[in-house]
Amino acid sequence: MAINGIYLRRFLGTVFSSLPIALIAMPSPAAERVIFSYGLLEFPIPVASLETFAREGQIDDHLAPYAEETSPEELEELEELLLTQVELSHVTLSQFLYSSLGETLLRYLGELIQTDSRLNGFYALRSALVLAAADPEGLTVLNVLKQFPTRTIHLNGVQALQVAEAFTQLLQQTDQMVTLIEQQADTEAAATRPVDFAQLPDLRQPGPFSWQTETLKLYDRSRDRAFEVDLYSPPSPSSTPIPVLAISHGLGANRTSFAELAQHLASHGFAVAVLDHPGSSSQQLENLLKGTVSEVFEPREFIDRPKDVSFLLDELQRRNQTNASPHAHLNLEQVGVIGHSLGGYTALALAGAELDFGRLRADCTFDRGGLHLANLSLLLQCVALNGENEPHPPLWDQRVQAVFTMNSISGSVFGPSGLRQVQVPVMLVAGSDDSIAPALLEQIRPFTWLTGLDN
């Protein structure tokens, strides 16, 4: 029975550790029993056995063979996991699961967690999740099992182990790459003439400039799109144009998310424009929960976000020329863009990166194995495919001369061919522990695809 315990433990570790990252706790066993299938092998576990174990800590005859191959620490983690409640209302969960992004996630998970007829568990999972969230016991793994609408759940062991191996491989390769980057940085630092930072401004401290803030209410008639921008401006020298930076927020954030950064940069002499992207901001998520919109964000956002920045620059250019604002004399020929997550995509698109729908279609099938199975940001990037056949205007803005991104998503939506089009300086900042946009797949590897000499 050793093989049973090994496979069960690896599967549970995969499903239970990775799926909460995607905002939803998902089941492992089933309404009456769970069958873990691995090729011709099947290992059944009654749901009642799991419930007795979770609530009373008792291991019955059905669970005992697997428990023998599982450490006490892992059993304790499983017991806690089965009963841990996710604070999420059934209304909120339902709104998400009926969006395109939620349905993409369910189809992906449905290949792992199948019905008693071995069909994709898409509809059964959605039903069980919503019913569990509405139940007084709340959204727990155990309660999802009890709400699952078929008597048996088949866990696709082959698919699950592919995902487990992808996560393990991704972690290992990320650690190896971070080590190599650190070694290379140390080598280059040792070979470079030391810099006397005492003779340079300390950019960690506020700069010498005061600033004023103005909120611009913009409306792009051609796209029927209204949005707001907070402009932080230092005093304008009479002869020297003020350098301009634009900041693009990530999914579910807004322009206030970067107010502190904008103020700090303005104190160092930059005019900083922080945008709200209305179709992918915090207001969009609030509207989703209210039921006034049906999507986390629309595919059109992959076009509208860069166009928001370009329209803003057009407006600032007009104000420069008409001198209609005290914030005249802005340098709009050499603009820098800062972006976080989906805002990182926005910055790279403005710098010349081109969408690669062929690459995206291949990755979004989720059936080729490989590291992309462990890339949760791919679910966001796949949304772009829903707008693939719509008119796609150029997104590159020649006024953008440098970009700085944090945890950007770019690996599949641009791919190597799309990122090779960027010919301006780029700085990609990655977080090695980012579980949504993995550093190796979304920042480190894409950086190697950039061909500009200054990147």
N, C-alpha and C positions, 0 to 999 in steps of 0.2 A: 504493500500500500504506500510505499515511500513516494512513488511517482505522483500519486494522487495529491498528497500534501504539498509537494513542490509546486505542481501546476496551480493548485488552488491558491497557494500563498502568493505566487507571482501574479496571478490574475487579480486577486483582491488588492494587492499593492498597487497595481496599475490603475484599475478603475477608481478605487476609493481615494487615491492620492492625487490623481490628475484632474478628475472631473469637477471637484469643487472650485477649481481655479476658474472654470467656465461659468461660475455663478450658480451652479445647480448641483445638488447632491443627487447622485444617481444610484439605482439599485444594483445588486449583484444577484441574489436569489429570486424566488418567485412567489405567486399567490399560495400555492400548496407545496410546490417543490421547485428546486433549481437543478438544472442539469448542466454541468460544466462539460462541454464537448471539446475533445481534442482529437481530430481525425476520427478513427473508429472507436476511440475510448470515450466513455461517458461516465461521469461521477455525479450521482444524484444526492441532493441534500434537502430534506424537508424544511420549509420555512418555519414550522413549529419548533424545530431543533434550534434554529438560529434565534428565535424569540426567547426560548427557555434559556439559552446561553446568555443572551443580552440582558435579560431582566433578572435572572437568578444566578448567573455565573455557573450554571451546571452544563456539563458536556454529556450528552446522551450517546447511545450506541451508534447513531447515525453520524454524529459529528466526531466521535472519538478517533477514527482512523486518520482524519485530517489533522486533528489537534495534536496527535502524536508527532507529526512532522513539523509542527509550528512552535516557535519559541514562546515562553510565557509573556514576553514583552509584546510580541505580535498579537497574541490572543487578547491581551489587555487593550491594545489599540483597536482591534476589531470590535470588541465589546463596546468601547466608547463610541466608535464610529456608527454602529448600528442605531444608537439612541441619541446621537447628537442632533439637536434641532437647528435647522436653518431658519432664521427669522426673515421670512419672505411670505407676503400675503398671496393668496391664490389669485387675486386680481392682477397683481404685479407680474406674477409668474406666467399667468395665462396670456397677458398682453405680449410678453417677450416671446413665448413659445409659438405664438401665432404670427410673429413677424418673420420676414424672410431669413434673417440671421438665426432666429430660434429654430426655424424649420431645417436650415442647413445643419445646425448642431445636432438636432434630433435624428436626421438621416445618417449622420456620421456615427452617432452612438447606437443607432438601431442596427448597424451591422455587427456590433459587439453584443447587444442585448436583444435577443430575438423572441418571437412568440413561440407557442407550442407547435406551430406549423413550420417553424424555422424561417419565418418571414421577417423582414426588417421590422424592428420594434417601434418604429416611428409613432404610430397612433397610440399604441398601448402605453408607451413611455409618457407621452403628453397627457393622456388621461390619468395615469397613475400619479404623476407629479402634481397636477392641479388638484385632484381629489385629496391627496395627502396634505397639501398645503391648506386646504379648506377644512380638514378634519381637526377636531379639538386637540388631538395628539400632536399635530403639527407635521412639518416637513422633515421627516427623518428617513434614513435608508430603510429601516424596518417597516415604517408605515407605507412607504412607496411599494415595498414588496407585497404588503397586505392589500393594497389598492390595485395592484396590477390585474388587468381584466382577463388574463388567461390563466389556466390552472398550472401551467408549466412555463418557466422561462428557460430558454436555451442560451447559455453564455458561449459565444463563439471563441473557443480557446485559441485557435490559430490566429485569428485577427487580434485578440487581446494581447497575446504574447508578442505579436509584431509591434503593437503600440508600446508595450513594456520595453521591448528591446530598443525601440526608437528613442524613448525617453532616456534610457540608460546610456545609449550611445551618444545622444546629444549632450548629456551632462559630462561624460568622459571627454568628448572632443572639445567641449567648451573649456573645461579645466586645462586641457593640453594647450589650447590656443592662447588662453590668458597667460599661461606660464611662458610661452614663446614670445608673446608681446612684451611681457615684463623683461625678459632676458634681452630682447632686441633694444628696448628702451634704455636699459642699463648700459649696453654696449655703445649705443650712439651717444649717450650722455658722457661716458668716459672718454670718447674720442672727440668731443666737442669742447671748444674753449668755454670755461666756466663763465656764467653770466652773473654779474654783480647786481642782484635784484634790489639791493639797497639804493641803487642809483635810478631805479625805475619807479613809476607810480605803483602804489599798492592797490591793485584793482579789487581787492577784497573789501576795502574800505570805501565809503561814499566819496564821490568826486567833489570838485569845488563848485559845481554849477547848481544853481537853483533851477526849478522848472515850473511850468504851468500845465494844467491838464485841460483838454477840451474834448468833449464827446461829439463825434461827427455822426450824423444820421444820414446814411447813404441809401440811394435807391438806383439800382441798375434796371432801367426800363426794358432793355433788350432781353433780360432774363426774368423780369418781374420779381426781383429779389431785393428786399430791404434788409440792411444790417447796420450795426453800430460799431464804431471804432473809438477807442480811447487814445488820444494823441498826447504824449508827454513831450514837451518841447522846452529846451533850455533857451536862454536869450540868444538872439541871432546876431553874430558879429556883422559889421557893416560890409565886410569884403569877403568873408569866407563862408561858403554855403555849409549848412549843418548836415552832417552825415545822417542817413536815415536807416532805421531798422524796422522790419515788420515782424510780428510774432503771431504764429498760428497755433492755436490750442489743439489738444487731442479730442477724441470722441468723448462726449459727455462733459466737457469742461466749458469754460467761457472766457471772456476777455479779462475778467477779474482774477482768474487763476494765476496770471503772470504780472499782476500789478506791481508787486514788490521788485521783480526783476526789471520791469520797465522803468520804475523810478530810479533804481540803482544805475541803469545804463544812461538815463537822462542826466543824472548827476555827473556823469563823465563826458557829457557834451553831445550825446546822440539824441536825435528826435526819434521817438519810439512809438510806433502805431501798433496797438494790440487789437486784433479783430475778434468779433463774434461771427462764427460761421453758423447761420440759423438752422441749417438742416442737420447739423451734427453736434449741437451744443447741449448743455445741460437742460435748456428749455425744451429741446426735442425729446429728451428722455422723459421730462415731466409731462409733455403732451401725450407721449406713448402711454404712460400710466393712467392718464385721464381718459384715454380712448379717443382723443381727437386726431391722432395720427396712427398709422398701422405699422410703421417701420422704425427700427432703431435709427437707421439713416437710409436715405435713398441712394441708388447707384449714381445718380446725378451729382452727388457730393464730390465724387472723384474729379469732376469737371468744375463744379461751382466753387470749390475751395480755392484752387489757384486763380480762378477768374475773380474771386472776391479781392484778392491781393492786387491783381492787375488793375481792377476798377478803382481801388483805393489810390494806387499810384497815379492813375489818370486824374483823379480828383485833386490830389495834392499838386500835380503839375499845373492844373488849371488855376488853382489858388495861387501858385507861385507866379504865373504869368499875369494874372489880373491883380495881384497884390491885394486880394480880398481878405487876407488874414494876417494877423500879427506874426504868424509862423511862416512868413515868406523866406526866401533864400534857402530852401532845402535842396540838398544835392540828390536829385532823383535819377542821376545817370549811373550811380554806383550804390545800389541798394543792397543791404544784407537782409536775409530772411532767417529767422529762428523758428524751428518747429518741433513740437513734441508729439510722438506717436503718429497719429493720422496727420498731425500738423507737420511731421517730418516728411511724410509723403508729399504734402503740399509744397514744402520748400524745395524738394528735389524735382518735382514737376515744373516749378517755376524756373529752376536752374537748367532745364532742358531734358530731363529724363522722360522717356516716352513709354506709355502703357504697352505691355506685351500680352495681348489677349491669348495668343497661342500658348505661351508658357503658363499663364494663369489657368487656362482650361485643363491642361495636363495635370497641374498640381491639385486642382480642385476636384478631381475624380476620387482622391483618397484611396485609390486601389493599387498604387504602384509600390507600396511599402516605402521604406527609407525614412530619413529624418523628418521630412515634412509632416509625418503623422503626429509628431510631438509639437507642432507649431500651431498654437491656438490663434495667433494673429491671422493665420491663413483664412479662418472663417470670415474675418472682416474683409480681407482682400478679395475673397470670392464674390462678395456683393457686387463688385464692379462688373462681373460677367452679365448681370441682369440688364445692364445698359450698354452692352457691347455693340448692338446694332444701331444705336442712336448716333446722330451726327457728332463727330468728335473733333472740336476745334483745337488748334495748336495751343498748348499750355505754357510753352516757354516764353518768358518775359526777359528781353535783352537788358532791361534795367537792373535785373538781379545779377550781381557780380560775385556774391559769396553766400554760402548757406551753412548753417550750424544746426544739426538735428540731434535730438535726444530720444533714444528708444524708437527710432523711426521704423515704419513698416515699408519694405521695398523689395524683399527677396523674390516674390512671385509676381506682383503687380507690375514691376518693371523688368526684373530679370537682368541677365548680363547685357543683352542687346539694348535694352532701354536705358540702363545706367551708363553705357558707353557714350551716350550722346551728351552727357554733362561735360562741359569744358570750362567750368569756373571752380575756384577753390571750394572744397567741401570738408567739413569736419563732422564726423559721425561719433556721437557719444553713446556708449552702450552700457547696460547694467547686466553684469554676468549672472545675476539671480532673477532676471526678469522672466517670469513664467508665461507671460502673454506673448511678447515679442522677443523670442530667444536671441541673445546677442550673436551667437554664431551664424544663425540663419538670416537674421534681419539687419544686422549692422556690420559684423566682421567680414563675412563672406561677400556681401554686396560692396564693401569698400574696395575689395580687390578687383571688382569689375569696373571701377572708375578709372578712366584712362587719362584724365587731365593731369598735367605735370605738377600742378600745385596742390593736388588733393592729399 
